[in-house]
Amino acid sequence: MDYKSIWKKIIKKIDKAKVLSAQAVDSHALGVIPVTKISGGAKTLLLVLNEPEKIFNVSTCGNNCAPLLLEIADNLKKDVTVNLRHIMDFGNRDFNIKVVNVNKIAHNMKEVVEILIPLLHQEA
C-alpha cells in the first residue's frame, strides 16, 4: 500500500486541499497552511491509517470521511476498530462493519441502521 498517495487523497477529499510538502498544504479556503492546521476529520483518518491497532473516536468526522475510512480498512487488509456515536453514512457499497457493542456485523447501510437504532435509544 502506498501510504503517501492515501495521505494525499485524504487531504484532497476531506479538506479540498493539495499537499505541497510534508509541512505545507494548499487549501482552497485558507491558502497555504501548515499540515498541523488540516481538519480534524483528515487528522483522524491519518491516525487510523498510521496507527490501525489503536481505537480512535471518529464521531466528530463528517459523512465525507466514511468512504475513506472503509478504503483505509480495505487497504490495510486488517480490522480497524473505531468509536462512533452516530450513524455515519457509508453509502451504497457493500462492506463488513462489526458493531462490537452487540457483536453483530452489518453489510450495508440498511443493516447498520437496523443495528444502531436500538443502541441510540439506549443512550438517550
C-alpha positions in Angstrom: 0.0 0.0 0.0 1.2 3.4 -0.9 0.7 5.5 2.3 1.8 8.7 0.6 -0.9 8.5 -2.1 -3.6 7.7 0.5 -2.3 10.6 2.8 -2.6 13.0 -0.2 -6.0 11.6 -1.2 -7.4 12.1 2.4 -6.3 15.7 2.5 -7.6 16.3 -1.1 -11.0 14.7 -0.5 -11.7 15.9 3.1 -10.2 19.3 3.1 -10.3 20.1 -0.7 -6.6 20.9 -0.4 -3.4 19.9 -2.2 -0.3 18.6 -0.3 2.6 20.7 -1.3 5.2 19.0 1.0 5.4 17.2 4.3 4.9 20.6 6.0 2.5 22.5 3.8 -0.9 22.2 2.3 -2.6 24.5 -0.2 -6.2 24.9 0.9 -8.7 26.5 -1.4 -10.4 28.1 1.6 -7.4 29.0 3.7 -4.4 29.3 1.3 -1.1 27.7 2.1 -1.3 26.3 5.7 0.9 24.0 7.8 -0.2 20.4 7.9 -1.0 20.9 11.6 -4.0 23.0 10.5 -5.8 20.4 8.4 -9.3 19.5 9.6 -10.0 17.2 12.5 -11.6 14.6 10.1 -8.5 14.4 8.0 -6.3 14.2 11.0 -8.4 11.4 12.5 -8.3 9.4 9.2 -4.5 9.8 9.1 -4.2 8.5 12.6 -6.4 5.5 11.7 -4.2 4.9 8.7 -0.9 5.1 10.6 -1.9 3.5 13.9 -4.6 1.0 13.0 -4.1 -1.0 16.2 -5.4 1.9 18.3 -9.0 2.9 18.7 -9.8 6.5 17.5 -13.0 8.4 18.0 -14.5 9.1 14.6 -17.7 10.7 16.0 -16.5 14.2 15.0 -15.8 13.1 11.5 -18.4 14.0 8.8 -20.0 11.6 6.4 -17.3 12.7 3.8 -14.9 10.6 5.9 -16.9 7.4 5.7 -15.7 6.2 2.2 -12.1 6.9 3.1 -12.5 5.1 6.4 -13.7 2.0 4.5 -10.9 2.4 2.0 -8.3 2.6 4.7 -9.6 -0.7 6.2 -9.6 -2.3 2.8 -6.0 -1.2 2.0 -4.7 -2.2 5.4 -6.3 -5.6 4.9 -6.9 -5.9 8.6 -9.6 -5.0 11.1 -9.8 -1.4 12.2 -11.7 -0.5 15.4 -13.2 3.0 15.8 -15.5 4.7 18.3 -18.6 6.1 16.6 -21.5 7.7 18.4 -23.8 8.5 15.5 -25.0 6.8 12.3 -22.3 7.6 9.7 -23.4 7.3 6.1 -21.2 4.7 4.5 -23.0 4.9 1.1 -24.4 2.3 -1.2 -21.4 -0.1 -1.3 -21.2 -3.4 0.5 -18.9 -3.7 3.4 -18.3 -5.6 6.7 -18.7 -3.5 9.8 -18.9 -5.2 13.2 -20.7 -3.3 15.9 -18.8 -4.6 18.9 -21.4 -3.4 21.4 -23.8 -6.1 20.2 -21.4 -8.4 18.3 -23.3 -8.0 15.0 -22.0 -7.5 11.5 -23.6 -5.1 9.0 -23.0 -5.5 5.3 -24.8 -2.3 4.1 -26.3 0.9 5.4 -29.8 -0.7 5.9 -28.2 -3.2 8.3 -26.1 -0.5 10.0 -29.3 1.4 10.8 -31.2 -1.7 12.0 -28.4 -2.5 14.4 -27.7 1.0 15.6 -31.2 2.5 16.2 -31.8 0.3 19.3 -28.4 1.3 20.7 -29.1 5.0 20.2 -32.3 4.7 22.1 -30.5 3.1 25.0 -28.2 6.1 25.3 -31.0 8.7 25.3 
